[in-house]
């Protein structure tokens, strides 16, 4: 399962990163919001690359943006392989994507907690991260579905509907194929 999740997650995360970039560019064309160089600054601080004021090198910005998107896609793929699929799983993953950004940005001193941001910036960021999470999730879910239901889905199928008291799957049935 791990090799499959890694391969599928990197692909899905990259697809989500492309979708998020396209959504950002469309939003920027409508609102006039400038490019953000936060990803580049975070990568510079994490790796010890030299920092410069103002505009950052686009390749550094893209490396952080797409690298983080691809790596986080692996986590969404693990979710899908386990049986956490669909819009609810993608909504949960949106929070993971935002949290990942905030940990890196705040730990490096590049960003501040979202609670201190202007509301408009916060809304825009959440919407872009949701685009990423739902596109990456759709790709992960589609790829994982080719392998059949995950353990969580097999467990849920033991008794239809929302029910308490359903014991765990037998150990031999719980592991992915």
KAQUI-V57859 format. One record per pair of residues at least 24 apart in sequence whose C-alpha atoms are under 10 Angstrom apart, sorted by the first residue. I is the first residue (numbers start at 1). GAP is how many residues later the second one is. If there is no record, write none. Layout:
# KAQUI-V57859
I_GAP ; I_GAP
This chain:
# KAQUI-V57859
1_76 ; 1_77 ; 1_80 ; 1_81 ; 1_143 ; 1_146 ; 1_174 ; 1_175 ; 1_176 ; 2_72 ; 2_75 ; 2_76 ; 2_79 ; 2_174 ; 3_71 ; 4_70 ; 4_73 ; 4_74 ; 4_77 ; 4_139 ; 4_140 ; 4_143 ; 5_68 ; 5_69 ; 5_70 ; 5_71 ; 5_72 ; 5_73 ; 5_74 ; 5_75 ; 5_76 ; 5_77 ; 5_135 ; 5_138 ; 5_139 ; 6_64 ; 6_65 ; 6_67 ; 6_68 ; 6_69 ; 6_70 ; 6_71 ; 6_72 ; 7_66 ; 7_67 ; 7_70 ; 8_62 ; 8_65 ; 8_66 ; 8_68 ; 8_69 ; 8_70 ; 8_73 ; 8_128 ; 8_131 ; 8_132 ; 8_133 ; 8_134 ; 8_135 ; 8_136 ; 9_60 ; 9_61 ; 9_62 ; 9_63 ; 9_64 ; 9_65 ; 9_66 ; 9_67 ; 9_68 ; 9_69 ; 9_70 ; 9_71 ; 9_127 ; 9_128 ; 9_130 ; 9_131 ; 9_134 ; 9_135 ; 10_56 ; 10_57 ; 10_58 ; 10_59 ; 10_60 ; 10_61 ; 10_62 ; 10_63 ; 10_64 ; 10_65 ; 10_66 ; 10_67 ; 10_126 ; 10_130 ; 11_58 ; 11_59 ; 11_60 ; 11_62 ; 11_63 ; 11_66 ; 11_125 ; 11_128 ; 11_129 ; 12_57 ; 12_58 ; 12_59 ; 12_60 ; 12_61 ; 12_62 ; 12_64 ; 12_65 ; 12_120 ; 12_121 ; 12_123 ; 12_124 ; 12_125 ; 12_126 ; 12_127 ; 12_128 ; 12_129 ; 12_130 ; 12_131 ; 13_53 ; 13_54 ; 13_55 ; 13_56 ; 13_57 ; 13_58 ; 13_59 ; 13_60 ; 13_61 ; 13_62 ; 13_63 ; 13_64 ; 13_119 ; 13_120 ; 13_122 ; 13_123 ; 13_124 ; 13_126 ; 13_127 ; 14_51 ; 14_52 ; 14_53 ; 14_54 ; 14_55 ; 14_56 ; 14_57 ; 14_58 ; 14_59 ; 14_118 ; 14_121 ; 14_122 ; 15_51 ; 15_54 ; 15_55 ; 15_58 ; 15_117 ; 15_118 ; 15_120 ; 15_121 ; 15_122 ; 15_123 ; 15_124 ; 16_50 ; 16_53 ; 16_54 ; 16_56 ; 16_57 ; 16_113 ; 16_114 ; 16_115 ; 16_116 ; 16_117 ; 16_118 ; 16_119 ; 16_120 ; 16_121 ; 16_122 ; 16_123 ; 17_45 ; 17_48 ; 17_49 ; 17_50 ; 17_51 ; 17_52 ; 17_53 ; 17_56 ; 17_111 ; 17_112 ; 17_114 ; 17_115 ; 17_116 ; 17_118 ; 17_119 ; 18_47 ; 18_48 ; 18_51 ; 18_113 ; 18_114 ; 18_117 ; 18_118 ; 19_109 ; 19_110 ; 19_112 ; 19_113 ; 19_114 ; 19_115 ; 19_116 ; 19_117 ; 20_45 ; 20_46 ; 20_49 ; 20_107 ; 20_108 ; 20_109 ; 20_110 ; 20_111 ; 20_112 ; 20_113 ; 20_114 ; 20_115 ; 20_116 ; 21_41 ; 21_44 ; 21_45 ; 21_107 ; 21_110 ; 21_111 ; 22_106 ; 22_109 ; 23_104 ; 23_105 ; 23_106 ; 23_108 ; 23_109 ; 24_100 ; 24_101 ; 24_103 ; 24_104 ; 24_105 ; 24_107 ; 27_97 ; 27_101 ; 33_88 ; 36_25 ; 37_24 ; 37_25 ; 37_28 ; 37_73 ; 38_26 ; 38_27 ; 38_63 ; 38_67 ; 38_72 ; 38_73 ; 39_24 ; 39_25 ; 39_26 ; 39_27 ; 39_29 ; 39_62 ; 39_65 ; 39_66 ; 39_71 ; 40_24 ; 40_25 ; 40_70 ; 41_64 ; 41_67 ; 41_68 ; 41_69 ; 41_70 ; 42_59 ; 42_62 ; 42_63 ; 42_64 ; 42_65 ; 42_66 ; 42_67 ; 42_68 ; 42_69 ; 43_61 ; 43_62 ; 43_65 ; 44_64 ; 45_59 ; 45_60 ; 45_62 ; 45_63 ; 45_64 ; 45_65 ; 46_58 ; 46_59 ; 46_61 ; 46_62 ; 65_36 ; 68_29 ; 68_32 ; 68_33 ; 69_28 ; 69_60 ; 69_63 ; 69_64 ; 69_67 ; 70_66 ; 72_24 ; 72_25 ; 72_28 ; 72_61 ; 72_64 ; 73_24 ; 73_59 ; 73_60 ; 73_63 ; 73_64 ; 73_66 ; 73_67 ; 74_62 ; 74_66 ; 75_65 ; 76_57 ; 76_60 ; 76_61 ; 76_62 ; 76_63 ; 76_64 ; 76_65 ; 77_59 ; 77_60 ; 77_62 ; 77_63 ; 77_64 ; 77_66 ; 77_67 ; 78_62 ; 78_66 ; 79_58 ; 79_61 ; 79_62 ; 79_65 ; 79_71 ; 79_73 ; 80_57 ; 80_58 ; 80_59 ; 80_60 ; 80_61 ; 80_62 ; 80_63 ; 80_64 ; 80_65 ; 80_69 ; 80_70 ; 80_72 ; 80_73 ; 81_59 ; 81_60 ; 81_62 ; 81_63 ; 81_64 ; 81_66 ; 81_67 ; 81_68 ; 81_69 ; 81_70 ; 81_71 ; 81_72 ; 81_95 ; 81_96 ; 82_62 ; 82_67 ; 82_68 ; 82_69 ; 82_70 ; 82_71 ; 82_72 ; 82_92 ; 82_93 ; 82_94 ; 83_58 ; 83_61 ; 83_62 ; 83_65 ; 83_66 ; 83_67 ; 83_68 ; 83_69 ; 83_70 ; 83_71 ; 83_72 ; 83_73 ; 83_93 ; 84_53 ; 84_57 ; 84_65 ; 84_66 ; 84_67 ; 84_68 ; 84_69 ; 85_52 ; 85_53 ; 85_55 ; 85_56 ; 85_57 ; 85_59 ; 85_60 ; 85_64 ; 85_65 ; 85_67 ; 85_68 ; 86_48 ; 86_51 ; 86_52 ; 86_54 ; 86_55 ; 86_56 ; 87_46 ; 87_47 ; 87_50 ; 87_51 ; 87_54 ; 88_46 ; 88_49 ; 89_44 ; 89_45 ; 89_48 ; 89_49 ; 89_52 ; 90_40 ; 90_41 ; 90_42 ; 90_43 ; 90_44 ; 90_45 ; 90_46 ; 90_47 ; 90_48 ; 90_50 ; 90_51 ; 91_38 ; 91_39 ; 91_42 ; 91_43 ; 91_46 ; 92_38 ; 92_41 ; 92_42 ; 93_36 ; 93_37 ; 93_39 ; 93_40 ; 93_41 ; 93_43 ; 93_44 ; 94_32 ; 94_33 ; 94_34 ; 94_35 ; 94_36 ; 94_37 ; 94_38 ; 94_39 ; 94_40 ; 94_43 ; 95_31 ; 95_34 ; 95_35 ; 95_38 ; 96_33 ; 96_37 ; 97_29 ; 97_32 ; 97_33 ; 97_35 ; 97_36 ; 98_27 ; 98_28 ; 98_30 ; 98_31 ; 98_32 ; 98_35 ; 101_28 ; 147_29 ; 147_30 ; 148_28 ; 148_29 ; 149_27 ; 150_24 ; 150_25 ; 150_26 ; 150_27 ; 151_24 ; 151_25 ; 151_26
